[in-house]
Amino acid sequence: MSRQSILFTVLSLVLPVTAPAQLLPKGDNEQSHVDSAQISHQARDKQAAFERRRRQLLPKFSSGTADHCVIIGRFCEWHPRYNGDVIPAEGKAIRKARAELLSDLAKAGAAIPGDDWIIGQRIRYLTEGHDTSAVGVARSCRATRWWCDALLGLTLHVAGNYVAADSAYARALDGMTPPTRCHWMNLAPLLDDDVRGPYKKLPCPEREAVDARIWWVADPLYMVPGNERRTEHYSRVLHTALETDAANTYGSSWGGDLAELTVRFGWAEKWTQEPSQNLIPETKPNISGHEREPGYHFFLTQPPPDSLALITDSVFDMYQFPPREYYAPTYTNGFVRLDAQVARFRRGDSTRIVAAYDVSNDTIFGKARFAAAVVASGDEAVAPAITEVDTSPVRNVLTVSSPWKSQIIGVELLAKDSSAAARWRSGFAEMPTDSTRIGVSDLLFVDGAPSLPSDLDEAVAHAHGGTKFQHDQKIGLFWELYGRAPADSALPISLTITPLDEGLFRRAFRALHFSPNLSPINIRWRENGAAGVLSARSVTLDLSLVPAGKYAVKLEVGNAPAATTQRIIEVK
């Protein structure tokens, strides 16, 4: 995504987000000596001079015409149709000028070690230049304590140490005044319309419990330690603080529009100037800032539900356009959806989770080496259960044991060359554990029919990778029964296959009376009622008997109220 200053202001269209007055902390020690004031003034002059020099030296690059412009105050934010790699990098002259500024800031910081502005700008330009010394400089910070913690959080986040960054930002938040803490933790600019309205009505203390659930669900990959989306947010808020009282590359005054752009889309990683259309060079070139691409929308598109079962993979809109906000993790060049089959089986007070995937035909993961994980978490405050393999085959089945309760389960892949990440994520409700009634596990589709598994271990070994099947395929269906039925009764079982999506052409033909209505297929049978505490069942399904499309496969066991379980599949 790129952002560019425009020649007019559209304040009537967008109300900029205004930050509270105290974005920068006040120094611990009042610097009254004239030399200190002079040093501070000179540091600010040199920072402004660097930004003026940078604007003159920026590489020329035509960003083109915005095909869909999101206007925020004085700026236009849009998604150009080009690869970010074509954007020219800054030249040697800019790098040399930054190095000179950093040298001057280091000298000024040594003379006034408690100056928050100087250490803040030093960290700003060290991280901008990808200088690995930034973490050490932040650790030696002697300015306001919470400000130093926040600067350390930024350097650790940029370095990819999200766990340590999270801890640093937590310490910073604890040291802030309540209004400043409320500002830093405000998620309203990031949330979709249905979520933002109710959220903004909450008092700050009540928001924090909601924030914890939002951040837990918005974590891009559970297999990556820490919550990189949360530390990215705090790093963006810190950037707005760093630029509030400093010169910026646009050459514009800082305002709510730039603050909103930064919080929603991040800070620019590259800068360019539009080539002049005039014979006489323009005194103030049109500057474009380019954030890291591609970015994704990891937040839920609806308010965080009370029941985790209502969080399904379909309520995530990672490719939202135009995005309310976006984030491009540095550990991958792209995110894709993963087709995974996940089923749970009770083992006492815990559950054994089975996750199967097949990416052999994927254009990226079919060729790249990648790590894989299945993760189960029932609470944002508790460490998740995770099984991870450092190098996974393209067809694989992973299992993990976790407490038998409501939880979010994720299946995740991360390419070793950072080419892509893939994930599947959904919430599950707790299954009833009444031993006096029949209960049923999730359904697990297995390959190798008509041969059928006799127990879970055998079923796991043959679990089908995903929820998509070929039309000419015979597939096994495995489940477990729990509890006991009366010995003198028969146990009714019903298996129903209901079409969900007939497709455009079938609907058109049906409207013209060329095609019959698709009706559910229902199979019923009875078994001896004396079911044990745990017993395995399996049947064969011949998918050639149904047309291509999506189906809900539902199993019902017992009399009303029956134990039920359901799985959505697609027949190709």
N, C-alpha and C positions, 0 to 999 in steps of 0.2 A: 504494500500500500504506500502511496505517496501523499504528501500534503504540500500545498502550495499557497502562499499568500495571494490574495486577490485584491483587485483595485478598488473594491467597495466593501462596505461593512453591512452585514445583514443581521443586525442585532434584533430586529423584529421577528426573525425566523427562529433563532435559537437563543435561549437565555443562558449565557455562559455560567459555568460553575465557578463561584467565587470562593476563594480560600479564606479562612480566618486570618485575622491580622498577624497572629503569631505563627508564621510558618518557620522562620529561623529562630532558634533560641537566643536568648541574651547570654552573653559571655559570663563566666563565673567571676571574672575580675574586671572591674571598670578600668579601662586604659586611659588614664588622665594625662599621662606624660605626652608632651608635644611630639617627641620622636616616634612614639607608638602610633599616634594619630597620622603622622606623616607617612609612616611605613604602610599603614592600612590604606590610606588614600592612594599611594603609589601602586599598591597591589591591584586595586580596583581599576586604576587607569590602564595598567598593563593587560589586565583581563579584557577590558573593552577594546584595547588596541589590537589584541590578538584576534578577536572576533571580526573587527573591521578588515584586518589583513586576510583572514580566512575567506571572507566574502569575495575579496578581490581575486583570490587564487583558486576558488572553487572550479572544478572541471565543468566544462559546458556540456549539457546533455538535455535533449528535448524530451520532456515527459509526455508529450502528446496532448491530446484533448481528452478531458475527463468524460467517460461515457456514462458515469453515474456518480455525481458529485454530492457528498454529504457536506453541507455548509454548516460550519460551526464558527460563528462570529466572523472574523476577517479571513477565515481559511477554508479551503476546499480539500476534503479528504476523499481519495478515490483509489480504486484498484486498477493500476495500469495492466495492459495485456502484454507484459514482457517479463522475461526471467530476470530476477534481481541481480544475477551475475553480470548482466550487460551494463549495469550502472557503474560508471568509472569510479575507481577508488581515489581518495585524496592523493595529491602528489607529494614529492619529497619536501617541497617548500613549506607546505602546511605542517608536515610532521616536524620539520626543523623549528618552525615558529612555536609549535606546541611545546617542544622540548625546552625552548628558551623560557616560555611562560612558566613551565613547571619548575625550572631552576629558580626563577624569581620568586615563585610562591613558596618554595622550600626555604629560601633565605628569609622571607617575610615571616613564615611560620616559626622558624627558629628564634626570630626576634620577638614574636608575640605568640607564644605557644598556646595561649588560651583563646585565641581569636577563632570563633566558629566559622566565620565567612571564609577565611583564608584556608583552613583545613578542608572545608567543604568543597571549595573550588579545586583544591589540589586533588582530592579524591575524584571529583567529577572528570578532570582531564586525564588522570591516570587510568581510570576505567575506560574512558573513551578511546584512549590509545592502546588498550589491551596490555597495559604494563603490569606484569606479575608482581611488582613490588607494592601494589595498592593495598593488599591485605596487611602487610607489615606496617605500612604507613598508618593505616586506620587503627591498628592495635596500639600504636604509640601515641594516639590522639590524646591531648591534654585539655581539650575544650569541654563544654558542657557534657556531662556524662551521657545523657540519653542521646544527644546528638552524635557523640562518638560511637555509641552502640549502633545507631542507624547507619552511619557511614560504613562501619564494619559489616553490617548486614548487606549493604550494596556490594561491597567488594567480594564477599563470600558468594553472593548470588551470581554475580558475573563469572566467578571462578567455577561455578557448578556445584558448590558445596551447599545444597539447599537445607540440610539438617542444621548445620551451624548458622546459616543465614537466618533460619526461622528462630533459633534461640536468641540471636543478636537482636532481631527486631522485637521479640517478646520483651527483652530487657528494656529496649528503647521505649516501647509503649507503656511499660510500667512506670517509667520515669517522667512521662509527659503530664502536663496539666490536663484536666478533663476535657476542655474544649479542643485542645490539640489532638488528644487521643481520639476523640469523636471524629474529627476531620480525617485522620489517617485511616480509621477503620470504616469509613463510609463507603458502602458498596453500591449505592444508588446509581451512580453513573454507568455501572457495568451491567445492570440488570435489565431484562426485557420488560416491556410495558406491563404485562400481567403481574410481574413480581415487584417492580419498582414502586408502584403506587402504595401498596400496603406496607412495604418496607420503610418508606420515607415517613410514614405516620408513627413509627415506633420511636420511643425515646432511646437515646444512645445506650443506656445500660441494657435495655431489652433487646437491642439489636445484636449484642455480642453473642447471645446464645444462638440466634438465627445465623449469624456469621459463621459460627463453627460448623453448622450443618452444610451451609452453602460451600464453604471452602473444602470440606471433606468430599463432597460430591464433585466439585469442579477440579479436583486434582487430576491432571492429564493422564499420568501413569502411576499406579500404585507401586509398581515394581521399581520405580526410581525413588530412592530414599528422600524424605522430606516432601514438602508441598511447594513445588516450584511456581505454581500459579499464584499462591499467596505471597511468596517472597518477591515475585515479579510485581505484584500490586504495590507493596510497600516501597519497592525500589522506584516505581513510577512516581509515587507520592513524594518520595525524597527528591527526585529530579525536579519536580515542580518547586520544591523549597529551594533547591540550589539555584534555580534560574529566576526566582522571584525578584531578587535584588542583585541581578547581574546582567551583563550584556548577553544577547543570544545571537545565534547565527542568522536568523531572519533579518536582524537589524530593526526589529519592531519592539515596541514596548510590551512588557509582559502583561498578560491579562487572563481573564477567566477562560477565554477560548483556547489559548495555548495550554492552560492547565487541564482542561477537559480532554483535549486531544491527547495529551501525554498519558493521562490516567486511563483512557479508553483504549488507546492503540500503541502506547509505548513511546520511547524517545527515538529519535532518528539515529540510524547507524551510519548513514551516508548522506552527503549534502551535494547538491549540484545547482548550477545556475542555468536558466534558460538562455539559449543563444539569442543575441540581440537581433532584432529585425530591422534595425536602423543602421545607417552608415556611421552615425555618430554614436559612440558607446554610451550606454545609459549610466547615469550617476548612481542609480540604485537598482541593481539587477533583480530579477524575479527569482527568488530562491525556493528550491524544493527540498524537503527533508524526506528521506526514504527509510522506513522502518524495516526490520527483518521480515522476510517473506518465506513461505506462506504462513499466514496466521489462521487460528481456529477459535471458535466460540465454544468454550468448555463449560459454560454455565447452563443450568437447567432453563428450559423455556417456560417453566411454570413454577409457582411457589414450592419450596421444599415440602413434600407431603409428610404427614404424620406417619404413614405406613411406608416402609421401605419397599413393599411389594409394588407400589405405584410408580416406582422409578424403573422404567424400562429403557432398553437401548434406543427406542424410537423417540424418547423425549429429549434426547441430546441432538442438537442441530449444529454439529461442528462446522458445517459449510454454510452457515447462515449468510445470506446476502440481501441487502447490505448488512454488515455485522454491527450489532450494538457495541461490541468490543471485540478485540481479538488478541491472541497471544501466540507467538511462534517460538516454541522451545528450542534452545540451542543444541540439544542433543540429537535432534532429528531434522531432516529436511522436509518431512511431510507426514501427515496422519491419514490413515485409511481405516475403514470399518472392517472388522473381522467377522467372518461367519464361523461361529463356534457353537457346539452342542454342549450344554451344561445340564447335569442331573445330580440330584442329591439323594443319598441313601442313609437311613438312620442306623447308628451304631451306639446303642445305649443313650447317653445324654449328649452325644456328639453326632455330627453328620460327616459322612464321607462324600466329598464333592468330586465329580468326574467332569473333566473338560476335554473335549476332543476337537481338533481342527485339522484342516488339510489345505495347505497353501502351495501345493505342487504346481498348480497352473497359474499362480500369481506372477505377474511380470517382475516384481521386486523380490519378494520373499522366496519365490521358486528358485532364485539364483543366488541370493545373498545369504551369508551366515548370520544367524540371529539368535538372540536369547529369548526365552519365553517364560511366562509365569501364569499361575492361577492364584488369585488373591481373594480372600473372604474376610469381610469386616462387618461387624454388627454395631459399631459405635465409633464415632470420630475420636474419642479419647482413649481408645484401646488399640494396641498394636495389632495389625491384621495377621491372620494365618496365611502363609504364603509358601508355595512350592515353586521353585525357580530352577531352570536348567540354563547353563551358560551357553550351550550350543545345541539347538533343537533340530531334529529332522523336520522335513516339510510336512510329514504326517505324524501326529503325535497325540498322546493321551496323557494328561497330567491329572493327578489327584491330590487333594489336600483335606485334612480333617480340621473341623472347627466346631465351636459350640452349636448346639441345636437350637437356633433362634433366628429371628429376622435378621437379614444381612444383605449387604451388597456384595456381589461376586463379579470379579473381572477376569478376563482372559486377555493377556497382553503379549505382544511381540515387539522387539526392538532390534533393528538391523545393526550389525557390528560396524558397518561403514557409515552409519547415521543416515542412510538413504531414506528410511521410512520407519514409522511406528504404526502398529495396528492394535486395535482393541475392540473388545466386546464387553459390555457392562450392563448389569441389570440387578434390580432388587428382588428379594424373595421373602415371602411371609413365613413365619414359623409354622411348621406342620404340627397338628394336634398329636399328643402323645398319650392318649387314653388307652391303656392296655385292655380295657374291657370292650373296646370297639375295634373294628377293622380299620386300619389306616393303609395308605398306599404311598409309595415313593414317587419321585418324578419318573417320566418315561425316558428310556435310553434306547436309541436306535443303534442296531449293531449290524455289521456287514457279515457276509458268509452264509446267508439264508440259502437253502432251507435248513442247514445245520443251525441249531439254536443253543445259546449258552444255558448252563444249568445253575450257575451261581454268579455273583457279582464280579469276582476276579476274572472269570472267563468272559463276561460281558465287557469289562473294561478293556481287555486285550483286543476286542474286536469292535470297539465303539466307532461309529461312523463320524468322520471329521466334518462337522457342520450340520446344517439343517436343510441342505439342498440335495436332491436325488434325481437320478435319471429315470425317465418314464418307463423304460423296459426293465427296471430293477426290482428284484425281490429283496426285501429288507426285513431283518428281525426286529422285534419290539420286546424290550425287557423291562420288567418292573419287579418290585418286592411288595409283599403284603405284610402288615404288622398287626399285632393284637390277636384276639381270638373271637371266633364266631360260635354260636351255640352248636353243640355236636349234633343235635337232631334237626338242623336246618340246612337247606341248600344255600349256597352263596351265589347270588346273581352277579354277573359281570357283563358290562356293556361297553363296546368299543365303537365310537362314532367318528366318521371322517366327514367333515363339513367343508365345502368349498368357501373360500373367503374372497377371492378375486377372480372373476371370470375373464378379465382382460377386455381390452377395447373391442377387438374384432368379434369375440364371442357375444358381447353385449349387443353389438350392432346386428349380428346375424339373428340373435334371439328376438330383437325388436322387429325384425322382418319375418319372424316366424320360420326361419330356416334352421334354427337350432333349438333343441329342447332345453327346458330348465334343468340346471344341475341340482340334484337332490342329495342330501346327506346319505352316506352309506352307514348302516347300523348293523352291528353284529352282536348277538346276545348269546350267552351260554351260562350254565350253572355248574358249580363245583361243590364237592363235599364241604359241608360247613365247618368241620373241625380243622380250621386253619391254625397252624402253629404260631408261635410268637414272631417268627420271621420265616417267610417262605418265598422263593423266587418263582416267577412266571415269565413265559415268553411265547410269542406267536409270530407267524410269518405274514407279512403283508405283500401282496402282489400289486405293485404300483402301476402295472400296465393296464389295470382295470379302471384307472381314473385319468382324465385329461390333464394336460399340463396346467399348472396354476398353484396357488397357495391354499393350504388346507389346515384346519384345526383338527388335530387328532386328540380325542378326549376319551379317557377311561373312567368308568364309574364302577365302583365295587360296593356291594351290599345294598341293603334296603334303605329307604329314606330315613334320615338324611344319609345319602351315599358318600363314601370317600371318593374324591375326584382328583384327577390330574390331567393336564393338557399340554400339548406341545404344538407349535406352529411349524409347518414344514413347507417346502416349495418343491414341486415336481417339475423338472425341466422337460 
